[in-house]
Amino acid sequence: MSLEAFRKETRSWLEANCPASLREGPTGVPAGGRNATFSNPDSKVWLDRCAERGFTAPTWPKEYGGAELDTAEQRVLREEMMDLAIPSPLMGMGLTMIGPALLEFGNDEQKAEHLPKIARGDIRWCQGYSEPGSGSDLASLQTRAVVDGDDYIINGQKIWTSGADEADWIFCLVRTDPDAPKHNGITFLLFDMATPGVSVKPIRLISGASPFCETFFEDVRAPRKNVVGKVNEGWTVAKRLLQYERTMITNIGARGPRAKSLPEIAVEAVGLTGGKLADRPLRDSLALQSMNDRALSLTVRRNTEESKSTKAPSFVSSMFKYYGTEQNKARNELQLRLRGTQSFGWEGDGFNREELALTRAWLRSKANSIEGGTSEIQLNIIAKRVLGLPD
Ligand SMILES: Cc1cc2nc3c(=O)[nH]c(=O)nc-3n(C[C@H](O)[C@H](O)[C@H](O)COP(=O)(O)OP(=O)(O)OC[C@H]3O[C@@H](n4cnc5c(N)ncnc54)[C@H](O)[C@@H]3O)c2cc1C
C-alpha cells in the first residue's frame, strides 16, 4: 500500500474509532496494568480498539500485538493522531523500554509471554536499576542474586524506582558474580512484583506526589528462565535499554495533541502590537526556541530513517537526550517568562487549570536531565562513544 493510501485508511479508522470525548478535552493517557485506572471510561475503549488494531505498539510484529508498521507509516500514524487531536492509547516502560529490549534480547518464550500483555496494557512495568550507592556509576550495583535450584534468590535494595508501587513486574539488574570486574557480573532479570519478599516504600516529594519508591528485596525467588540475554552479560541489555529510555525522554517535551504552541501561548499571554510581539528579546527567544525544537525533531527523524536497517538506537541517543532535555527545560522557562507570576500557582482559585499544570510541568522538567542518566553522563558518553575522544 502506498504511504498516501495508508494515510487515508488510517485517518478514517482513527475518525471512526477514537471516542469523541477523548478529542474534546485533556485526558490522561492510561499506564495499564492489573489494577489499571481510567479517568475517562472512553480511554479503556480506545485502548482496547488500538490494541486490537496493533496501534499501541505500531512497529512490533503482529504475533506480539503490533501492527508491523515501518518508520514512515509510524510517522504518518503520529501525524494523523496529532492532526485529529487524538491522544495516545497507552504509555509506560513496557512499550518504550522493556518491550523493545525483549524484542532484541528476549528468547521466543519470553517474547510470547510478555510482549502481547504489554501491547494490550495488561501489565505495568518498573525499572530496577539505581541503588542508594549506584546511580551514575550504575555498574557498581550491589543487589545480589544467588542460584538455588531453578530459581535465583535476590537480596538488596533499589531506589528511585518510578511507579514501583503500581507496577506488576520489574526488569531488574542484579549481581550474579561478585568476583568479576563490575560490568561483567551483572544479570538482567525479570520478576513479578507480587513475589513474596518484594516491598516498596513510596518517596514523598515536596509536591505531595510520589512518583517513585525505594524497593526492597528480601529472599525474593525468581525463576532462572527469566534471565534476559546471558547470565553475567546483563550490562549489554541494560545499556541498550537505556538507549531506548533516552530516546523516549528526548521526546518528553514534544507537543501533544491539543497542547498550545509557544507562539499561541505568547499571543494569549502577552498579546500582539501591530501584528507582532512588542518585546523584541522575548520575540527572539521564541523564534530561537521554535527553530531549535524543529531542528531537533528533524534531526531525530533523519537519524531514525538512516538507522532503519538496524532499527535499534545507538550511543547517538545520548546526544538527543542531552539536547532534548535542555530544550524542554528552556521551553518551560520560556512559558514562565510569557505568563509571569501566573505560572507560579500551586493551588487556589487565582489560577486556572492550565496555569497550575504549567507550574508542575516546569518543576518536573528539571528531572528530565537527571532521569535515564544525567546530562554530565550523557556528555561523557558522547565524548567517548560518539566523538571517540580519549578517557
Ligand atoms: C524523575 C526520576 C525518575 C527516575 N526513575 C528511575 C527508575 O524508574 N528506575 C531507576 O532505576 N532509576 C530511576 N531514576 C534514577 C536516575 O537514573 C538517577 O537519579 C541518575 O542515574 C543519577 O544518579 P544519582 O541520582 O545517584 O546521582 P549521582 O550519580 O550521585 O550524581 C550526582 C551528580 O554528580 C554528577 N556525576 C556523577 N558521576 C559523574 C561523572 N563520572 N562525570 C561527571 N559528573 C558526574 C552527576 O551528573 C550528578 O550531577 C530516576 C530519577 C529521576 C530524577
The ligand as an SDF file (V2000), in Angstrom:
LIG
                    3D

 53 58  0  0  0  0  0  0  0  0999 V2000
   12.2830   11.5790   37.8350 C   0  0  0  0  0  0  0  0  0  0  0  0
   13.2620   10.4520   38.0040 C   0  0  0  0  0  0  0  0  0  0  0  0
   12.8420    9.1560   37.7690 C   0  0  0  0  0  0  0  0  0  0  0  0
   13.7230    8.0920   37.9400 C   0  0  0  0  0  0  0  0  0  0  0  0
   13.2660    6.8080   37.7390 N   0  0  0  0  0  0  0  0  0  0  0  0
   14.1000    5.7690   37.9150 C   0  0  0  0  0  0  0  0  0  0  0  0
   13.6190    4.4240   37.7620 C   0  0  0  0  0  0  0  0  0  0  0  0
   12.4460    4.1960   37.4490 O   0  0  0  0  0  0  0  0  0  0  0  0
   14.4700    3.4150   37.9900 N   0  0  0  0  0  0  0  0  0  0  0  0
   15.7730    3.6160   38.3220 C   0  0  0  0  0  0  0  0  0  0  0  0
   16.4990    2.6380   38.4680 O   0  0  0  0  0  0  0  0  0  0  0  0
   16.2650    4.8780   38.4960 N   0  0  0  0  0  0  0  0  0  0  0  0
   15.4540    5.9480   38.3020 C   0  0  0  0  0  0  0  0  0  0  0  0
   15.9300    7.2400   38.4790 N   0  0  0  0  0  0  0  0  0  0  0  0
   17.2820    7.4340   38.9710 C   0  0  0  0  0  0  0  0  0  0  0  0
   18.2510    8.0320   37.9430 C   0  0  0  0  0  0  0  0  0  0  0  0
   18.6160    7.0690   36.9800 O   0  0  0  0  0  0  0  0  0  0  0  0
   19.4570    8.5470   38.7190 C   0  0  0  0  0  0  0  0  0  0  0  0
   18.9970    9.6250   39.5360 O   0  0  0  0  0  0  0  0  0  0  0  0
   20.5650    9.0500   37.8330 C   0  0  0  0  0  0  0  0  0  0  0  0
   21.1480    7.9960   37.1160 O   0  0  0  0  0  0  0  0  0  0  0  0
   21.6510    9.7990   38.6370 C   0  0  0  0  0  0  0  0  0  0  0  0
   22.0820    9.0390   39.6990 O   0  0  0  0  0  0  0  0  0  0  0  0
   22.1430    9.6300   41.1970 P   0  0  0  0  0  0  0  0  0  0  0  0
   20.8160   10.2620   41.4710 O   0  0  0  0  0  0  0  0  0  0  0  0
   22.6090    8.5490   42.1030 O   0  0  0  0  0  0  0  0  0  0  0  0
   23.2000   10.8100   41.1300 O   0  0  0  0  0  0  0  0  0  0  0  0
   24.7840   10.6820   41.2700 P   0  0  0  0  0  0  0  0  0  0  0  0
   25.2680    9.5690   40.4150 O   0  0  0  0  0  0  0  0  0  0  0  0
   25.1270   10.6480   42.7140 O   0  0  0  0  0  0  0  0  0  0  0  0
   25.2670   12.0410   40.6410 O   0  0  0  0  0  0  0  0  0  0  0  0
   25.3260   13.2660   41.3740 C   0  0  0  0  0  0  0  0  0  0  0  0
   25.9000   14.3450   40.4800 C   0  0  0  0  0  0  0  0  0  0  0  0
   27.2570   14.0040   40.1250 O   0  0  0  0  0  0  0  0  0  0  0  0
   27.4210   14.0090   38.7160 C   0  0  0  0  0  0  0  0  0  0  0  0
   28.3290   12.9470   38.2990 N   0  0  0  0  0  0  0  0  0  0  0  0
   28.3540   11.6800   38.7630 C   0  0  0  0  0  0  0  0  0  0  0  0
   29.3070   10.9520   38.1280 N   0  0  0  0  0  0  0  0  0  0  0  0
   29.8790   11.7850   37.2200 C   0  0  0  0  0  0  0  0  0  0  0  0
   30.9130   11.6190   36.2550 C   0  0  0  0  0  0  0  0  0  0  0  0
   31.5390   10.4520   36.0740 N   0  0  0  0  0  0  0  0  0  0  0  0
   31.2370   12.7030   35.4740 N   0  0  0  0  0  0  0  0  0  0  0  0
   30.5940   13.8990   35.6270 C   0  0  0  0  0  0  0  0  0  0  0  0
   29.6240   14.1170   36.5510 N   0  0  0  0  0  0  0  0  0  0  0  0
   29.2540   13.0630   37.3210 C   0  0  0  0  0  0  0  0  0  0  0  0
   26.0320   13.7610   38.1560 C   0  0  0  0  0  0  0  0  0  0  0  0
   25.8960   14.2540   36.8340 O   0  0  0  0  0  0  0  0  0  0  0  0
   25.1470   14.4920   39.1540 C   0  0  0  0  0  0  0  0  0  0  0  0
   25.0840   15.8610   38.8170 O   0  0  0  0  0  0  0  0  0  0  0  0
   15.0690    8.3290   38.3290 C   0  0  0  0  0  0  0  0  0  0  0  0
   15.4870    9.6450   38.5610 C   0  0  0  0  0  0  0  0  0  0  0  0
   14.6010   10.6970   38.4080 C   0  0  0  0  0  0  0  0  0  0  0  0
   15.0740   12.0800   38.6680 C   0  0  0  0  0  0  0  0  0  0  0  0
  1  2  1  0
  2  3  1  0
  2 52  2  0
  3  4  2  0
  4  5  1  0
  4 50  1  0
  5  6  2  0
  6  7  1  0
  6 13  1  0
  7  8  2  0
  7  9  1  0
  9 10  1  0
 10 11  2  0
 10 12  1  0
 12 13  2  0
 13 14  1  0
 14 15  1  0
 14 50  1  0
 15 16  1  0
 16 17  1  0
 16 18  1  0
 18 19  1  0
 18 20  1  0
 20 21  1  0
 20 22  1  0
 22 23  1  0
 23 24  1  0
 24 25  2  0
 24 26  1  0
 24 27  1  0
 27 28  1  0
 28 29  2  0
 28 30  1  0
 28 31  1  0
 31 32  1  0
 32 33  1  0
 33 34  1  0
 33 48  1  0
 34 35  1  0
 35 36  1  0
 35 46  1  0
 36 37  1  0
 36 45  1  0
 37 38  2  0
 38 39  1  0
 39 40  1  0
 39 45  2  0
 40 41  1  0
 40 42  2  0
 42 43  1  0
 43 44  2  0
 44 45  1  0
 46 47  1  0
 46 48  1  0
 48 49  1  0
 50 51  2  0
 51 52  1  0
 52 53  1  0
M  END
$$$$
